[in-house]
Amino acid sequence: MMVQRRSQFLYAAMICVGVAVGAASDRADANILAFDDFSGAGSGVGWASGNDWEGLENGLVSTNPLGQGSVQSFRDFSAPIDPSNAVTYIKVDYAQASPGNGQDWGGLAFFTGTEGAADTETFFLGNPSGASVYGADLKFGGLNLWGSVAIDDAFHTLVARIDTTGADHEYALWVDNANLNSPTAVTTIQGGGPLTGTWGTLRLASSDAVTDNYDNLVIATTAEEAGLIATDLTLTIDRATGAATLSSAASQATVIGYSLSSTAGSLRPTQWTTVAGRYDSAGDGSVDSDEAWSVIASNSNGTLVSEAVASATPGDGGVINASGVDLGDVWARSPIEDVVAKVRLNSGGAQVQVDAQVVFSGVGPALGDLDGDGDLDVADWTSFKSGQGAIDASMTALSAYRMGDLNGDFNHTLADFDLFANAYDAANGVGAFVAMTAAVPEPTALGLLAVATAACFVKGRRRTRALPYVAAMLAIVLVAG
């Protein structure tokens, strides 16, 4: 079954002029090397005459057209594209119906030869090596560039930039993100990589037996043609308070929504200050004076908060400027800093999603400060003990951390015990942990003693280091008993 195209967060259409005159010229725009909307045989510009995609179907290229499995589609360029000593952008909307299983790859492969004699593959964009997130294979010593967006069966917009103009070759990747200034991932090949010759053909293919779909392909020399725009939207989070401020040094208009997400669950929806009802037309109008906003998501587990203009057809949107918008103490203080901020803009009637830079400022809580109140004390020790036998992979990373999972493995073991004890001493002085545990007997000490005693059976250095803590646990049991 054909995967449905994504209906939201798509890039603005930047190539309409090229489409209108494509029949007259293979280079409708000097900045566009090739593009194709896959509308039918002969569509697009920059392609060899009479050379069509094998998998054309209903305005897409599919690896499973008309039920034919694993169809590879090649198309030669009308003139070789030279990515060496150049800046090249590649944009595509891509969907893989069997995603992230660790086995099936799928995507765009660029070859130095032509169809039938493809020669050397020097760049791959999509799902390399059956990964769980989108990325690019640089075809150089196993080097990959990974995004942070999980692969699913929906369309996602991928943009890659390859800059070979210097001695070092720079690669950047954007996934569902049109902010030129904030790529999803970047890397550099020191001394240059495999792009020393021209590309003659492009392959759209996958290794899975179901369906991969491709749409809206652009190969260009400028960011604009790839749908990227430069913004300096920034989310600043104060580690000391958890306060978050969304700002833009250069005033950013046409803002129609945003989201904050944290895989670890480190957001506090109850402390979130929304635009809706405060800074929109229903509030003081400081962000959006003529439109009402509404909350879209406020996940109680702290993984997502989002809001947007309430109208199904947003107007000119709101304004974010240098003074910033106070979003409240929405971040839960901990050593986990994984917040992602995405902002939606109205770009000529099309909704464009850009990543805002996320900057953490100030000093945050130390490892082991489980309640995030700025110190390591008996309350943190109590929280640590509560995690024994209670932590598992069904929890968010922050919830597990609050109960003593200090190494992030969703377990509660001697390794966490060592980390907590060392952190306690680092914060309160050498010997403070042993003194504290001896002074605070607990009914559950037998369980903790069992954990600590395991250190006696650990080889080498860790066994020696753990012995004082075993003694501390024994003291607790004796006092409590």
VMD Tcl script that draws the C-alpha trace (Angstrom):
set ca {
  {0.00 0.00 0.00}
  {1.39 3.38 -0.95}
  {2.67 5.42 1.95}
  {0.78 8.70 2.30}
  {2.74 11.90 1.87}
  {3.34 14.02 4.92}
  {0.81 16.82 5.13}
  {2.61 18.95 7.67}
  {6.02 20.50 8.17}
  {6.88 20.35 4.44}
  {9.30 22.82 2.97}
  {8.13 25.75 0.88}
  {8.15 25.01 -2.84}
  {11.25 26.76 -4.10}
  {11.42 25.41 -7.66}
  {8.19 26.49 -9.33}
  {9.98 28.63 -11.93}
  {12.07 25.67 -13.02}
  {8.96 23.51 -13.38}
  {7.26 26.07 -15.60}
  {10.07 26.26 -18.11}
  {11.62 22.82 -17.70}
  {10.45 21.60 -21.09}
  {12.43 24.32 -22.79}
  {15.76 23.77 -21.10}
  {17.70 21.15 -19.16}
  {19.08 24.00 -17.05}
  {15.97 26.07 -16.29}
  {17.77 27.72 -13.39}
  {21.55 27.96 -13.23}
  {21.38 27.11 -9.53}
  {19.36 23.93 -10.11}
  {21.45 21.07 -11.46}
  {18.51 18.65 -11.60}
  {15.05 18.27 -10.15}
  {12.03 16.03 -10.55}
  {8.54 15.98 -9.12}
  {8.03 12.51 -10.66}
  {4.79 13.59 -12.31}
  {5.36 11.27 -15.26}
  {7.70 10.11 -17.99}
  {10.14 12.83 -18.97}
  {9.34 14.99 -15.94}
  {11.87 17.31 -14.37}
  {15.02 18.95 -15.73}
  {18.66 17.96 -15.83}
  {18.05 14.38 -17.00}
  {19.18 12.52 -20.11}
  {16.54 12.45 -22.83}
  {14.53 9.23 -23.02}
  {15.92 7.95 -19.72}
  {13.07 7.52 -17.20}
  {12.70 6.10 -13.72}
  {11.69 2.42 -13.70}
  {9.48 2.86 -10.62}
  {7.28 5.82 -11.65}
  {3.81 5.46 -10.16}
  {1.13 8.04 -9.31}
  {3.46 11.02 -9.08}
  {6.16 9.21 -7.10}
  {9.02 6.85 -7.63}
  {8.26 3.62 -5.79}
  {10.35 0.53 -5.16}
  {7.13 -1.47 -5.39}
  {5.25 -0.10 -8.42}
  {2.14 -2.07 -9.32}
  {3.08 -4.71 -6.78}
  {6.50 -5.43 -8.28}
  {8.90 -5.81 -5.39}
  {12.40 -4.35 -5.03}
  {12.44 -2.28 -8.22}
  {15.59 -0.20 -8.61}
  {15.16 3.09 -10.48}
  {18.09 4.70 -12.31}
  {18.19 7.94 -14.25}
  {21.22 9.48 -15.94}
  {21.96 13.19 -15.73}
  {21.87 15.13 -19.00}
  {25.37 16.33 -18.18}
  {27.61 14.94 -15.44}
  {27.27 16.73 -12.09}
  {30.61 17.60 -10.55}
  {30.47 17.73 -6.71}
  {34.24 18.21 -6.41}
  {35.42 21.73 -5.58}
  {31.79 22.81 -5.24}
  {28.90 23.24 -2.82}
  {26.08 20.85 -3.68}
  {22.65 20.57 -2.06}
  {20.41 17.51 -2.36}
  {16.78 17.58 -1.20}
  {14.21 14.78 -1.33}
  {10.98 13.73 0.36}
  {11.49 10.10 1.38}
  {9.39 7.41 3.06}
  {10.34 3.86 3.95}
  {7.48 1.52 4.77}
  {9.68 -0.99 6.62}
  {11.78 1.32 8.74}
  {14.51 0.96 11.29}
  {14.69 -2.82 11.55}
  {18.47 -2.90 11.46}
  {18.51 -4.76 8.17}
  {16.89 -2.88 5.28}
  {18.56 0.11 3.66}
  {16.91 2.54 1.29}
  {17.60 5.88 -0.34}
  {19.46 7.79 -3.04}
  {22.82 6.57 -4.37}
  {25.06 8.73 -6.57}
  {27.42 6.95 -9.00}
  {30.32 8.13 -11.14}
  {29.20 6.14 -14.19}
  {25.90 5.82 -16.05}
  {22.98 3.40 -15.88}
  {24.22 -0.02 -16.89}
  {27.78 0.97 -16.00}
  {27.26 2.73 -12.69}
  {30.88 2.40 -11.58}
  {31.67 3.87 -8.11}
  {29.07 4.95 -5.55}
  {30.37 8.05 -3.75}
  {27.38 9.31 -1.72}
  {24.19 7.83 -0.25}
  {21.28 9.66 1.41}
  {18.33 8.12 3.25}
  {18.54 5.06 5.48}
  {22.07 3.68 5.29}
  {22.71 0.15 6.53}
  {19.26 -0.40 7.99}
  {19.59 2.28 10.63}
  {16.86 3.55 12.97}
  {17.40 7.23 12.08}
  {17.87 9.06 8.79}
  {21.40 9.70 7.64}
  {24.01 9.69 4.91}
  {26.77 7.26 4.02}
  {29.81 9.27 2.95}
  {31.42 6.24 1.30}
  {34.66 6.93 3.08}
  {36.07 4.53 5.64}
  {32.64 3.61 6.98}
  {31.91 7.22 7.93}
  {28.20 8.03 8.28}
  {26.32 11.20 9.12}
  {23.33 10.51 11.35}
  {20.29 12.66 12.00}
  {18.19 12.49 15.15}
  {14.78 11.83 13.56}
  {13.58 8.24 13.85}
  {12.66 6.47 10.62}
  {8.98 5.69 10.29}
  {6.61 5.02 7.39}
  {5.75 8.69 6.76}
  {7.37 11.10 4.33}
  {10.25 13.14 5.75}
  {12.24 15.85 4.00}
  {15.98 15.25 3.86}
  {18.51 17.86 2.75}
  {22.23 17.22 2.44}
  {24.96 19.76 1.76}
  {28.37 18.70 0.47}
  {31.09 21.36 0.49}
  {34.31 20.29 -1.21}
  {35.69 23.78 -1.83}
  {38.34 23.49 0.88}
  {41.08 21.05 1.74}
  {38.64 19.37 4.15}
  {35.26 18.21 2.85}
  {32.27 19.28 4.95}
  {28.95 17.44 5.05}
  {25.71 18.63 6.67}
  {22.28 17.03 7.02}
  {18.85 18.50 7.72}
  {15.87 16.27 8.54}
  {12.45 17.97 8.64}
  {14.34 21.17 9.33}
  {14.70 24.18 7.01}
  {17.03 26.26 9.20}
  {20.24 26.77 7.26}
  {22.00 27.88 10.44}
  {21.07 24.80 12.47}
  {21.74 21.52 10.63}
  {20.55 18.31 12.22}
  {24.07 16.88 11.93}
  {27.47 17.90 10.53}
  {30.82 16.23 9.99}
  {34.11 16.86 8.20}
  {36.45 14.56 6.29}
  {39.93 15.85 7.02}
  {42.02 16.13 3.89}
  {39.09 15.45 1.57}
  {37.00 12.42 0.74}
  {35.83 10.32 -2.21}
  {34.27 13.13 -4.26}
  {37.00 13.67 -6.82}
  {34.99 13.03 -9.99}
  {31.56 13.58 -11.53}
  {28.22 11.89 -10.94}
  {26.67 10.37 -14.03}
  {23.62 8.58 -12.67}
  {21.32 8.44 -9.64}
  {19.69 5.31 -8.21}
  {16.55 5.23 -6.04}
  {16.32 1.83 -4.39}
  {16.05 -0.19 -1.19}
  {16.74 -3.66 0.12}
  {13.34 -4.20 1.74}
  {10.60 -6.21 0.09}
  {7.87 -3.64 0.71}
  {7.66 -0.02 -0.43}
  {10.00 2.94 -0.41}
  {8.68 6.15 -2.00}
  {10.48 9.24 -3.29}
  {9.14 12.68 -4.20}
  {10.23 16.28 -4.85}
  {13.90 15.75 -5.68}
  {16.20 18.79 -6.06}
  {19.95 18.90 -6.72}
  {21.19 22.49 -6.57}
  {24.08 24.79 -5.79}
  {22.29 27.14 -3.36}
  {20.53 26.67 -0.04}
  {17.49 28.58 -1.25}
  {16.78 26.09 -4.04}
  {16.94 23.29 -1.47}
  {14.31 25.05 0.66}
  {16.66 26.19 3.42}
  {16.33 29.59 5.06}
  {18.68 31.32 7.50}
  {17.25 32.09 10.94}
  {18.87 32.66 14.32}
  {15.99 31.42 16.44}
  {17.41 30.29 19.76}
  {15.93 28.55 22.79}
  {17.98 29.50 25.87}
  {17.53 27.35 28.97}
  {18.82 28.49 32.36}
  {20.31 25.47 34.12}
  {19.88 27.14 37.50}
  {16.12 27.67 37.22}
  {14.87 25.64 34.25}
  {13.54 28.83 32.63}
  {13.32 28.75 28.83}
  {13.31 31.77 26.50}
  {12.70 31.66 22.74}
  {14.40 34.57 20.96}
  {15.78 35.77 17.64}
  {18.52 38.41 17.34}
  {17.08 39.44 13.99}
  {13.32 39.78 14.42}
  {11.61 36.65 13.07}
  {8.09 37.23 11.79}
  {5.52 34.72 10.46}
  {5.89 32.38 13.44}
  {2.81 30.15 13.53}
  {3.83 27.52 16.06}
  {6.58 25.69 17.89}
  {7.31 22.53 19.82}
  {9.73 21.51 22.55}
  {10.55 17.84 22.85}
  {12.70 15.68 25.11}
  {13.10 11.95 24.63}
  {14.28 11.77 28.25}
  {11.07 13.39 29.53}
  {12.86 16.45 30.90}
  {10.05 18.95 30.28}
  {7.60 20.20 32.91}
  {4.25 20.90 31.21}
  {2.75 22.26 34.44}
  {5.42 25.00 34.50}
  {5.06 25.87 30.80}
  {4.05 29.45 29.97}
  {2.18 29.31 26.66}
  {1.69 31.92 23.96}
  {-1.96 30.85 23.96}
  {-3.94 33.11 26.26}
  {-0.89 35.16 27.28}
  {1.00 36.53 24.29}
  {-1.57 36.04 21.48}
  {-4.68 38.04 20.55}
  {-6.41 36.64 23.62}
  {-3.54 37.86 25.81}
  {-1.31 40.92 25.60}
  {-0.61 40.45 21.87}
  {3.15 40.75 22.36}
  {3.83 37.77 20.08}
  {0.73 37.68 17.88}
  {-1.69 40.59 18.10}
  {-4.29 39.40 15.60}
  {-4.49 35.62 15.96}
  {-5.38 33.23 18.76}
  {-3.10 30.31 19.56}
  {-3.97 26.95 21.07}
  {-2.08 24.15 22.78}
  {-1.52 21.11 20.56}
  {0.32 18.81 22.97}
  {1.26 18.82 26.63}
  {2.48 15.33 27.45}
  {2.36 14.53 31.13}
  {5.51 12.40 30.86}
  {7.51 15.47 29.88}
  {8.37 14.41 26.33}
  {6.51 17.10 24.34}
  {4.83 20.48 24.57}
  {3.63 22.34 21.48}
  {1.26 25.09 20.41}
  {0.32 26.90 17.22}
  {-2.02 29.41 15.64}
  {-5.49 28.02 16.16}
  {-6.78 28.73 12.65}
  {-6.56 25.99 10.04}
  {-5.38 28.70 7.63}
  {-2.82 30.74 9.60}
  {-2.35 34.39 8.75}
  {0.86 36.36 9.02}
  {1.79 34.70 12.32}
  {3.59 36.14 15.30}
  {6.94 37.79 15.91}
  {9.91 36.54 17.93}
  {12.57 39.18 18.58}
  {15.75 39.70 20.57}
  {13.93 40.33 23.85}
  {12.54 36.83 23.63}
  {9.42 35.03 24.79}
  {9.37 33.66 28.34}
  {8.13 30.06 28.19}
  {8.34 29.51 31.93}
  {10.44 27.10 34.00}
  {9.61 24.33 31.56}
  {12.87 22.35 31.89}
  {13.33 19.87 34.73}
  {16.81 20.45 36.16}
  {19.13 17.46 35.77}
  {22.34 16.52 33.91}
  {20.16 15.36 30.97}
  {20.10 18.08 28.31}
  {18.30 16.69 25.26}
  {15.67 19.36 24.53}
  {14.87 19.91 20.83}
  {13.07 23.09 19.72}
  {11.26 23.31 16.38}
  {9.51 26.43 15.08}
  {6.92 26.60 12.32}
  {6.94 29.56 9.95}
  {4.49 30.73 7.30}
  {6.62 31.06 4.17}
  {4.48 32.41 1.36}
  {1.51 30.31 2.41}
  {3.53 27.14 2.95}
  {4.34 25.86 6.43}
  {8.08 25.54 6.99}
  {9.65 23.87 10.01}
  {13.02 25.04 11.32}
  {15.11 23.85 14.23}
  {15.99 26.52 16.76}
  {19.40 26.35 18.36}
  {19.17 25.15 21.96}
  {21.62 26.78 24.38}
  {21.96 25.80 28.04}
  {23.42 28.56 30.21}
  {24.70 28.72 33.76}
  {25.53 25.89 36.13}
  {23.14 22.99 36.55}
  {22.73 20.30 39.18}
  {25.58 17.86 39.68}
  {25.30 14.18 38.88}
  {23.61 12.55 41.85}
  {21.49 15.57 42.77}
  {18.44 13.47 41.99}
  {15.82 15.99 43.05}
  {17.60 18.86 41.28}
  {17.56 21.18 44.29}
  {21.23 22.12 44.06}
  {22.81 19.80 46.63}
  {23.48 16.13 47.38}
  {21.91 15.21 50.68}
  {19.87 12.60 52.50}
  {16.85 13.33 50.29}
  {18.84 12.26 47.24}
  {19.99 9.10 49.03}
  {16.36 8.30 49.81}
  {15.47 8.78 46.15}
  {18.37 6.57 45.12}
  {17.22 3.72 47.35}
  {13.70 3.90 45.97}
  {15.01 2.75 42.59}
  {16.16 -0.65 43.77}
  {14.04 -3.16 41.83}
  {11.80 -0.39 40.48}
  {13.66 0.93 37.43}
  {13.00 -0.54 34.00}
  {12.96 0.43 30.33}
  {9.30 1.48 30.43}
  {10.31 4.67 32.24}
  {11.58 7.89 30.74}
  {15.30 8.49 31.21}
  {14.62 11.35 33.62}
  {12.24 9.27 35.76}
  {14.85 6.52 35.94}
  {17.55 9.05 36.83}
  {15.43 10.51 39.63}
  {15.38 7.01 41.17}
  {19.10 6.40 40.86}
  {19.87 5.29 37.31}
  {22.99 7.41 37.04}
  {24.54 5.72 34.01}
  {21.40 5.71 31.85}
  {21.06 1.95 31.32}
  {17.55 1.73 32.83}
  {18.78 -0.45 35.63}
  {19.79 -0.01 39.27}
  {23.09 -1.72 39.95}
  {26.40 -1.47 41.73}
  {27.64 0.80 38.95}
  {24.99 3.36 39.90}
  {25.83 2.88 43.58}
  {29.50 3.66 42.89}
  {28.58 6.76 40.89}
  {26.28 8.06 43.61}
  {28.77 7.43 46.42}
  {31.58 9.14 44.53}
  {29.35 12.08 43.61}
  {28.24 12.44 47.23}
  {31.83 12.59 48.43}
  {32.76 15.02 45.66}
  {30.00 17.37 46.78}
  {30.35 16.97 50.55}
  {33.92 15.87 51.22}
  {35.79 12.58 51.33}
  {34.09 10.11 53.66}
  {30.80 12.03 53.71}
  {28.85 9.23 52.08}
  {29.93 6.59 54.60}
  {29.21 8.98 57.45}
  {25.76 9.83 56.08}
  {24.71 6.23 55.52}
  {25.90 5.20 58.97}
  {23.92 8.03 60.56}
  {20.68 7.35 58.69}
  {19.53 3.75 59.29}
  {16.88 2.52 56.87}
  {14.46 -0.43 56.97}
  {15.42 -1.36 53.42}
  {19.12 -1.62 54.18}
  {19.21 -5.40 53.67}
  {18.34 -4.96 50.02}
  {21.01 -2.32 49.62}
  {23.52 -4.51 51.43}
  {22.88 -7.26 48.90}
  {23.69 -4.87 46.07}
  {26.82 -3.56 47.72}
  {28.04 -7.02 48.71}
  {28.11 -7.94 45.04}
  {31.19 -5.75 44.86}
  {33.11 -8.44 46.68}
  {32.81 -10.62 43.61}
  {33.85 -7.95 41.09}
  {37.34 -8.36 39.72}
  {40.18 -5.92 40.15}
  {40.09 -2.26 41.04}
  {36.30 -1.85 41.44}
  {36.18 -4.56 44.13}
  {38.72 -2.68 46.22}
  {36.95 0.65 45.84}
  {33.58 -0.83 46.75}
  {34.67 -2.42 50.04}
  {34.23 0.75 52.14}
  {30.67 1.02 50.89}
  {29.99 -2.62 51.70}
  {31.14 -1.81 55.21}
  {28.86 1.20 55.25}
  {25.89 -0.92 54.23}
  {26.73 -3.49 56.89}
  {26.80 -0.73 59.48}
  {23.36 0.38 58.40}
  {21.97 -3.13 58.74}
  {23.48 -3.56 62.18}
  {22.09 -0.23 63.39}
  {18.69 -0.83 61.82}
  {18.49 -4.40 63.03}
}
mol new
graphics top color blue
foreach p $ca { graphics top sphere $p radius 0.5 }
foreach p [lrange $ca 0 end-1] q [lrange $ca 1 end] { graphics top cylinder $p $q radius 0.2 }
display resetview
